[in-house]
Amino acid sequence: MYIPLLSGAIQAVPRAMVTGHTPLDNTRFILNGTGVAGLFGGEEAVASLTVVHVFEGRRWFGWYNSPGSYVMGIRFSRLARSAVPSLSQDEQNHVQTDLASLFEYNSRKGPKFRAVYSGTTFQETGHLAALLMQECTELCATRIDGRKTQPVSVTVANLDYVPRCEEALKLDRYHAPFYASVPILVSMATCAACGWWRDWFSFAVILFGMIVSGISCLVIGSGTFRFTHPEPAQGSPPGDGILGCEEGVVLLKGKEGAVNAVTRGRFSLLFEREDACRSVKLIQMCSVILVIQAIAQLILIPQSSFFGQLMFVVSVAVSWLYNLWLWSLDKEKIQRDLLMEVLHKPPLTRYILGTRTSMMIFVLLALDMDDPEDVMNFLLPPNTKAWRIWKTAVIKRLRNREKLEFDASDWGDSSPSEGERQMLETLFKDAQDAYRGFDQHREKILQYSKLQ
């Protein structure tokens, strides 16, 4: 077979830099930079697997020569080690894996949560609560008139649908197979070209890369991407609660099971096979062959012709561009879309209030509770004389379901100082502003509560 002189010149350059005699001077074995493709592009390659379970049919479109096989092999090894028996009563012989070990699911921590009826408090919630908080921050908000110090948002989430304890998840993306066909066709074309010109080293490496990538995609895609959450006890009170941080709060309104889906739900990958151990062994096998692929590229590609190396680089480059496109997708937005699908797209309404005092009054009105004192102390713990006077007056009106309109008689016989009097006037004014703002949107906020 004729090999262009350019190939010999390129391969001779590294050796021309050596002036003395070295061991193995007469060998024709060569190592160059084209063989290290398995060490680069790993994050982008892993990103191509994050959507295997999300996009319908994506598991069948992994047959291309992907770079980053070494990094993928390490991630697959972690995934296999994270496998544990499924806790589902219906799936006793199955295993579930920790998606955070391979992807970026279940890796975030959510804010504090307080259940207003049961009094349960979670100092830290999970990944799905963090996703819902992010979803709420991107909503258009209605501003409530009043004093402004540090604006705080209140999002009312009416969770009128209770998800099943386990649900399989999918998103329809009809363009995904079309884009995946580009690297597949390029890998097939470059492999065929190497075979036509009998460059068997490049031919074998590209073909092996296609097979390894395809098998890995099929193995990962054989698992079921599921949403799970614990089933609440029979007779549980309403799950209404406050999910919040310094920037704002989300008021979760609904049954205990619906709120549990946000505060205690998680994404998991369940492998459905008759023999659960076989799933783990297949993942481990993928980890091994991915690392073997990286080693084969490192050793065999430098032994091929310049034309074969060029074909290998073209196949890897196009595959990397496809992986880069998948990597550029907003994976957090995809997860939020999945969460909204699980919750049946609940109505979310966001409001902006000027102070934390008005925020607290707005939340208490939206909760529509008979006894809001515990929640008030949770949201605003200060217990000075002025705060006690203010809280007493507000709680009295909320319990009696009266309008929040105040005057000097609400101060009782406490005889506040001039500074306390000014502070009380400010706090009562915040409460009145929040009440007026809530009254304007009362029907919209409370209509879902009446339907439950």
FIMARKE-189280 format. One record per residue (C-alpha): residue number from 1; chain; x, y, z. Coordinates in steps of 0.2 Angstrom, whole numbers, always signed. Layout:
% FIMARKE-189280
PT     n   chain      px      py      pz
PT   NUM       A       X       Y       Z
...
% end
This chain:
% FIMARKE-189280
PT     n   chain      px      py      pz
PT     1       A      +0      +0      +0
PT     2       A      +7     +17      -5
PT     3       A      +9     +29     +10
PT     4       A     +12     +48      +6
PT     5       A     +29     +55     +10
PT     6       A     +21     +67     +22
PT     7       A     +16     +53     +34
PT     8       A     +35     +48     +35
PT     9       A     +40     +66     +38
PT    10       A     +27     +69     +52
PT    11       A     +32     +53     +61
PT    12       A     +51     +57     +59
PT    13       A     +50     +74     +67
PT    14       A     +49     +67     +85
PT    15       A     +64     +56     +83
PT    16       A     +74     +69     +74
PT    17       A     +75     +79     +90
PT    18       A     +85     +64     +98
PT    19       A    +104     +66     +94
PT    20       A    +111     +51    +103
PT    21       A    +108     +33    +103
PT    22       A     +94     +26    +114
PT    23       A     +87      +8    +117
PT    24       A     +76      +1    +104
PT    25       A     +83     +13     +91
PT    26       A     +78      +1     +77
PT    27       A     +60      -2     +82
PT    28       A     +46      +5     +71
PT    29       A     +34      +7     +85
PT    30       A     +28     +25     +87
PT    31       A     +18     +34    +100
PT    32       A     +11     +51     +96
PT    33       A      -3     +63    +102
PT    34       A     -17     +56     +91
PT    35       A     -18     +41    +103
PT    36       A     -23     +50    +118
PT    37       A     -41     +54    +113
PT    38       A     -47     +42    +127
PT    39       A     -40     +54    +140
PT    40       A     -49     +70    +133
PT    41       A     -67     +74    +131
PT    42       A     -73     +64    +146
PT    43       A     -85     +76    +153
PT    44       A     -93     +79    +137
PT    45       A     -94     +60    +134
PT    46       A    -102     +58    +151
PT    47       A    -114     +72    +147
PT    48       A    -120     +61    +132
PT    49       A    -126     +48    +144
PT    50       A    -135     +60    +155
PT    51       A    -149     +61    +143
PT    52       A    -150     +42    +138
PT    53       A    -164     +39    +150
PT    54       A    -173     +56    +148
PT    55       A    -174     +57    +129
PT    56       A    -185     +43    +121
PT    57       A    -175     +31    +110
PT    58       A    -158     +39    +114
PT    59       A    -151     +22    +121
PT    60       A    -151     +15    +103
PT    61       A    -140     +30     +96
PT    62       A    -123     +27    +104
PT    63       A    -114     +18     +90
PT    64       A    -100     +31     +86
PT    65       A     -82     +33     +90
PT    66       A     -83     +44    +106
PT    67       A     -68     +51    +114
PT    68       A     -65     +52    +133
PT    69       A     -67     +33    +136
PT    70       A     -55     +32    +150
PT    71       A     -65     +45    +160
PT    72       A     -81     +36    +156
PT    73       A     -73     +20    +162
PT    74       A     -69     +27    +179
PT    75       A     -87     +34    +180
PT    76       A     -95     +17    +176
PT    77       A     -84      +9    +189
PT    78       A     -91     +21    +202
PT    79       A    -109     +18    +196
PT    80       A    -106      -1    +198
PT    81       A    -100      +2    +216
PT    82       A    -115     +12    +221
PT    83       A    -128      -2    +216
PT    84       A    -138      -8    +231
PT    85       A    -154     -19    +232
PT    86       A    -170     -10    +227
PT    87       A    -181      -5    +242
PT    88       A    -197      -6    +231
PT    89       A    -208     -20    +237
PT    90       A    -213     -24    +219
PT    91       A    -195     -25    +213
PT    92       A    -186     -37    +225
PT    93       A    -174     -44    +213
PT    94       A    -168     -28    +206
PT    95       A    -155     -15    +210
PT    96       A    -154      +4    +210
PT    97       A    -139     +15    +208
PT    98       A    -134     +32    +214
PT    99       A    -136     +43    +199
PT   100       A    -124     +56    +207
PT   101       A    -110     +44    +205
PT   102       A    -111     +45    +186
PT   103       A    -122     +61    +182
PT   104       A    -127     +76    +192
PT   105       A    -143     +70    +199
PT   106       A    -147     +71    +217
PT   107       A    -131     +81    +220
PT   108       A    -138     +97    +227
PT   109       A    -145    +101    +244
PT   110       A    -161    +110    +246
PT   111       A    -166    +123    +259
PT   112       A    -175    +121    +276
PT   113       A    -192    +115    +277
PT   114       A    -206    +117    +290
PT   115       A    -222    +108    +290
PT   116       A    -235    +119    +297
PT   117       A    -248    +107    +303
PT   118       A    -237     +92    +309
PT   119       A    -223    +104    +315
PT   120       A    -209     +93    +307
PT   121       A    -194    +102    +302
PT   122       A    -180     +97    +290
PT   123       A    -164    +107    +292
PT   124       A    -159    +102    +274
PT   125       A    -170     +95    +260
PT   126       A    -165     +86    +244
PT   127       A    -161     +89    +226
PT   128       A    -179     +90    +220
PT   129       A    -183    +104    +233
PT   130       A    -167    +114    +226
PT   131       A    -174    +111    +208
PT   132       A    -191    +118    +213
PT   133       A    -183    +133    +222
PT   134       A    -174    +137    +206
PT   135       A    -189    +135    +195
PT   136       A    -198    +147    +206
PT   137       A    -184    +160    +205
PT   138       A    -186    +161    +186
PT   139       A    -205    +165    +187
PT   140       A    -212    +182    +183
PT   141       A    -217    +190    +200
PT   142       A    -231    +201    +205
PT   143       A    -225    +215    +217
PT   144       A    -235    +220    +232
PT   145       A    -234    +238    +237
PT   146       A    -227    +243    +253
PT   147       A    -211    +248    +262
PT   148       A    -195    +241    +254
PT   149       A    -179    +236    +263
PT   150       A    -173    +219    +257
PT   151       A    -186    +212    +244
PT   152       A    -191    +194    +248
PT   153       A    -201    +182    +236
PT   154       A    -216    +171    +241
PT   155       A    -221    +158    +228
PT   156       A    -237    +149    +231
PT   157       A    -236    +131    +224
PT   158       A    -253    +122    +224
PT   159       A    -249    +104    +223
PT   160       A    -266     +96    +219
PT   161       A    -259     +80    +212
PT   162       A    -251     +66    +223
PT   163       A    -238     +57    +213
PT   164       A    -236     +38    +214
PT   165       A    -223     +32    +225
PT   166       A    -213     +26    +209
PT   167       A    -214     +33    +192
PT   168       A    -204     +30    +176
PT   169       A    -199     +47    +168
PT   170       A    -197     +51    +150
PT   171       A    -196     +67    +139
PT   172       A    -200     +67    +121
PT   173       A    -186     +75    +110
PT   174       A    -190     +70     +92
PT   175       A    -174     +79     +85
PT   176       A    -162     +69     +96
PT   177       A    -161     +54     +84
PT   178       A    -158     +65     +70
PT   179       A    -143     +74     +78
PT   180       A    -136     +57     +84
PT   181       A    -136     +50     +66
PT   182       A    -122     +63     +61
PT   183       A    -108     +56     +72
PT   184       A    -114     +38     +68
PT   185       A    -113     +40     +50
PT   186       A     -96     +49     +51
PT   187       A     -89     +35     +61
PT   188       A     -95     +22     +49
PT   189       A     -88     +32     +34
PT   190       A     -71     +34     +42
PT   191       A     -70     +16     +47
PT   192       A     -75     +10     +30
PT   193       A     -62     +22     +22
PT   194       A     -48     +14     +33
PT   195       A     -54      -3     +28
PT   196       A     -54      +1     +10
PT   197       A     -36      +7     +10
PT   198       A     -32      -7     +22
PT   199       A     -26      +3     +37
PT   200       A     -31     -11     +49
PT   201       A     -25      -2     +64
PT   202       A     -36     +13     +62
PT   203       A     -50      +2     +56
PT   204       A     -50      -9     +71
PT   205       A     -48      +6     +83
PT   206       A     -63     +16     +76
PT   207       A     -74      +0     +75
PT   208       A     -70      -5     +92
PT   209       A     -74     +13     +98
PT   210       A     -91     +12     +90
PT   211       A     -95      -5     +97
PT   212       A     -89      +0    +115
PT   213       A     -99     +16    +115
PT   214       A    -114      +8    +108
PT   215       A    -114      -6    +121
PT   216       A    -111      +6    +135
PT   217       A    -126     +17    +130
PT   218       A    -137      +1    +129
PT   219       A    -132      -5    +146
PT   220       A    -135     +12    +154
PT   221       A    -151     +14    +144
PT   222       A    -157      -3    +150
PT   223       A    -160      +5    +167
PT   224       A    -176     +14    +171
PT   225       A    -175     +32    +176
PT   226       A    -187     +34    +190
PT   227       A    -194     +46    +203
PT   228       A    -197     +39    +220
PT   229       A    -204     +46    +236
PT   230       A    -209     +39    +253
PT   231       A    -228     +35    +255
PT   232       A    -236     +45    +269
PT   233       A    -244     +37    +284
PT   234       A    -263     +35    +283
PT   235       A    -272     +49    +291
PT   236       A    -258     +61    +289
PT   237       A    -263     +80    +291
PT   238       A    -261     +91    +276
PT   239       A    -243     +93    +270
PT   240       A    -243    +112    +269
PT   241       A    -226    +119    +273
PT   242       A    -213    +132    +270
PT   243       A    -198    +129    +260
PT   244       A    -186    +144    +261
PT   245       A    -170    +152    +261
PT   246       A    -164    +170    +264
PT   247       A    -169    +176    +246
PT   248       A    -187    +169    +247
PT   249       A    -199    +156    +252
PT   250       A    -210    +143    +243
PT   251       A    -226    +139    +251
PT   252       A    -231    +121    +247
PT   253       A    -249    +118    +248
PT   254       A    -257    +101    +246
PT   255       A    -258     +83    +253
PT   256       A    -244     +75    +263
PT   257       A    -240     +64    +248
PT   258       A    -238     +79    +236
PT   259       A    -227     +89    +248
PT   260       A    -217     +73    +251
PT   261       A    -213     +72    +233
PT   262       A    -204     +88    +234
PT   263       A    -196     +87    +251
PT   264       A    -191     +69    +251
PT   265       A    -192     +63    +233
PT   266       A    -177     +58    +223
PT   267       A    -172     +52    +205
PT   268       A    -164     +34    +204
PT   269       A    -159     +22    +191
PT   270       A    -167      +5    +192
PT   271       A    -160     -10    +182
PT   272       A    -174     -22    +179
PT   273       A    -167     -39    +176
PT   274       A    -171     -57    +182
PT   275       A    -154     -58    +190
PT   276       A    -150     -41    +198
PT   277       A    -131     -46    +200
PT   278       A    -130     -47    +181
PT   279       A    -134     -28    +179
PT   280       A    -119     -24    +190
PT   281       A    -108     -36    +181
PT   282       A    -113     -28    +164
PT   283       A    -109     -10    +171
PT   284       A     -92     -17    +177
PT   285       A     -89     -25    +160
PT   286       A     -92      -8    +152
PT   287       A     -80      +0    +164
PT   288       A     -66     -12    +159
PT   289       A     -69     -11    +140
PT   290       A     -69      +8    +140
PT   291       A     -52      +8    +148
PT   292       A     -46      -5    +136
PT   293       A     -52      +6    +122
PT   294       A     -42     +21    +129
PT   295       A     -26      +9    +130
PT   296       A     -29      +3    +112
PT   297       A     -30     +20    +105
PT   298       A     -14     +25    +114
PT   299       A      -5     +10    +107
PT   300       A     -12      +6     +90
PT   301       A     -16     +23     +82
PT   302       A      +2     +29     +81
PT   303       A      +6     +13     +71
PT   304       A      -6     +17     +58
PT   305       A      -3     +28     +42
PT   306       A      -6     +47     +42
PT   307       A     -22     +44     +32
PT   308       A     -28     +32     +45
PT   309       A     -24     +44     +59
PT   310       A     -33     +58     +50
PT   311       A     -49     +47     +48
PT   312       A     -48     +43     +67
PT   313       A     -46     +61     +72
PT   314       A     -61     +66     +60
PT   315       A     -72     +53     +68
PT   316       A     -67     +58     +86
PT   317       A     -69     +76     +82
PT   318       A     -87     +75     +75
PT   319       A     -91     +64     +90
PT   320       A     -84     +76    +102
PT   321       A     -94     +90     +94
PT   322       A    -110     +80     +96
PT   323       A    -105     +76    +114
PT   324       A    -102     +95    +117
PT   325       A    -119     +99    +110
PT   326       A    -127     +87    +123
PT   327       A    -115     +94    +136
PT   328       A    -121    +112    +132
PT   329       A    -140    +107    +136
PT   330       A    -146    +114    +152
PT   331       A    -147     +98    +162
PT   332       A    -154    +106    +177
PT   333       A    -168    +113    +166
PT   334       A    -171     +95    +160
PT   335       A    -173     +89    +178
PT   336       A    -184    +103    +182
PT   337       A    -195     +99    +167
PT   338       A    -196     +81    +173
PT   339       A    -201     +86    +191
PT   340       A    -215     +97    +184
PT   341       A    -221     +82    +174
PT   342       A    -221     +72    +190
PT   343       A    -231     +85    +199
PT   344       A    -243     +87    +184
PT   345       A    -237    +105    +181
PT   346       A    -244    +113    +197
PT   347       A    -249    +131    +197
PT   348       A    -235    +142    +203
PT   349       A    -238    +160    +208
PT   350       A    -224    +171    +214
PT   351       A    -225    +188    +223
PT   352       A    -212    +200    +229
PT   353       A    -214    +209    +245
PT   354       A    -203    +223    +252
PT   355       A    -198    +217    +269
PT   356       A    -197    +200    +279
PT   357       A    -211    +206    +290
PT   358       A    -223    +209    +276
PT   359       A    -218    +192    +269
PT   360       A    -222    +183    +285
PT   361       A    -239    +191    +285
PT   362       A    -242    +186    +267
PT   363       A    -237    +168    +271
PT   364       A    -248    +167    +286
PT   365       A    -263    +173    +276
PT   366       A    -260    +161    +262
PT   367       A    -259    +147    +274
PT   368       A    -276    +151    +281
PT   369       A    -272    +143    +298
PT   370       A    -283    +144    +313
PT   371       A    -268    +146    +325
PT   372       A    -253    +154    +316
PT   373       A    -242    +157    +332
PT   374       A    -230    +143    +330
PT   375       A    -227    +147    +311
PT   376       A    -225    +166    +316
PT   377       A    -211    +161    +329
PT   378       A    -203    +150    +316
PT   379       A    -202    +164    +303
PT   380       A    -198    +178    +314
PT   381       A    -190    +173    +331
PT   382       A    -186    +190    +338
PT   383       A    -194    +192    +355
PT   384       A    -191    +210    +361
PT   385       A    -205    +220    +369
PT   386       A    -210    +228    +353
PT   387       A    -211    +212    +343
PT   388       A    -221    +204    +357
PT   389       A    -234    +218    +356
PT   390       A    -235    +217    +337
PT   391       A    -236    +198    +337
PT   392       A    -250    +198    +350
PT   393       A    -260    +210    +340
PT   394       A    -257    +201    +323
PT   395       A    -261    +184    +330
PT   396       A    -277    +190    +338
PT   397       A    -284    +196    +321
PT   398       A    -278    +181    +312
PT   399       A    -287    +169    +324
PT   400       A    -303    +179    +323
PT   401       A    -301    +181    +304
PT   402       A    -302    +200    +305
PT   403       A    -294    +213    +294
PT   404       A    -277    +218    +298
PT   405       A    -280    +236    +303
PT   406       A    -272    +243    +318
PT   407       A    -272    +258    +330
PT   408       A    -265    +264    +346
PT   409       A    -277    +253    +356
PT   410       A    -268    +237    +350
PT   411       A    -253    +243    +361
PT   412       A    -263    +239    +377
PT   413       A    -256    +246    +393
PT   414       A    -238    +242    +388
PT   415       A    -233    +260    +387
PT   416       A    -219    +258    +374
PT   417       A    -205    +270    +373
PT   418       A    -203    +283    +359
PT   419       A    -192    +271    +349
PT   420       A    -203    +256    +352
PT   421       A    -218    +266    +346
PT   422       A    -210    +271    +330
PT   423       A    -205    +253    +327
PT   424       A    -223    +247    +331
PT   425       A    -230    +259    +318
PT   426       A    -218    +253    +305
PT   427       A    -222    +235    +309
PT   428       A    -241    +237    +309
PT   429       A    -239    +247    +292
PT   430       A    -230    +232    +285
PT   431       A    -244    +220    +291
PT   432       A    -257    +231    +283
PT   433       A    -248    +232    +266
PT   434       A    -246    +214    +266
PT   435       A    -264    +211    +270
PT   436       A    -270    +223    +256
PT   437       A    -259    +214    +244
PT   438       A    -265    +197    +249
PT   439       A    -283    +203    +248
PT   440       A    -281    +208    +230
PT   441       A    -275    +190    +225
PT   442       A    -285    +181    +238
PT   443       A    -296    +171    +226
PT   444       A    -281    +166    +216
PT   445       A    -271    +160    +231
PT   446       A    -285    +151    +240
PT   447       A    -295    +143    +226
PT   448       A    -285    +128    +225
PT   449       A    -285    +125    +244
PT   450       A    -304    +125    +244
PT   451       A    -304    +111    +231
PT   452       A    -293     +99    +241
% end
